[in-house]
Every structure is written in C-alpha cells, then in structure tokens.
Amino acid sequence: MKKIVFSLLLACGLMASETGFYVGIDVGKANNSDKSTAEGTNFKYSNDYKDIKLKLGLEADEVTNIQLTYTRITYDNGVFYGSTGTTLQEVGIDLIKEFEVTSSIFPFLKIGLGYGKMDSEHSVMGSVNEMSSNIGAGLSVKLIDHVSAHVGADYVYRHWNNVSDGSFVYETRGSAIKPYVGLNFEF
C-alpha cells in the first residue's frame, strides 16, 4: 500500500510540472495521551507513536497551500485496552497559510482533518475507524529552487469509533502534540 500511494503522489507531482504542485514527506513523533471509557470507568494511558506522512499539495495562491495526505502511524502499544493493533493508516487534507519573512523563510499556520483505519481484535469488523483534527505552526525554509525543508508542531486530536471486547464497550479519544520535520519538492 505504501508503494502504491507513494508512486501515485510522485506521478501526480511529475505530471503537474510548473503548475504549483508539490510532493513532500514528513516524519514525526509524539507522546499520545489516550482516554477510554467503558461502563462508566475511565482508563487513561500514554502511548508514544511515530508517523510518516506523504503529501500532494497545491499552491492555491502565493501564501496558501492545500494538501492531501497519507499518513502511516505506528503506536508503541495497542490503542485500545489490551489491544495488539498498533498501525493506523490515515488520509487527510490540510490548509496551510504561509507568511513571507524573506524570499526563503516562511513561518506557517496549519489546520487539517483526517480519517483513518486500524486493525483491532476488539471490533466485530476486525478494524476500527477514527477521525482526527489538527492545528499547528512551523517554519519553512527554501533550500534551493523547488526544494524546501520545514519543521513544525501540531496538536492532534483523535476520536475512535466505539469498540467492544465482549465484556465492555470502549469509547476512546486521544490527543498529542507532535513535532515533525519534512521536505517538499515543488513542480
């Protein structure tokens, strides 16, 4: 799946030469704070994760970007109490507003939404879904023509659909502040 998504992003970027398209990759790491509620009992726990995000973006104007994303998130532990499911695959959309300081330095603000799926033995369907939202800020630096590097931090909130282990129904939410670094390649 990763190879297919990456190939599609790269092909779209190459076909869109000089039209304001870009492809990119981000890597991030966070300490996720999860809260599950089952039958009135709250379970709180921390769960570190790492992610890799592939992006296909469009410069809507000189300071506004819209990007479609595919993110693969790997948790250190299962997201649900006693769960072994640790890999979330998520698609999303981000809106980015840049502010030009110099011709090569651009602070930015970002908001986004995502929808993902993870395998889970706690679900009758064998998987669980989630919706996420994020808000963040960062700094983008143009390294050379058509290549920029960036660093940022996002506040990410996730709400998972309810799952049952046969005894309890779990309602799970998670949040994290995720720092990340990345590269964009413009066409």
Disulfide bonds with the S-S distance in Angstrom:
none
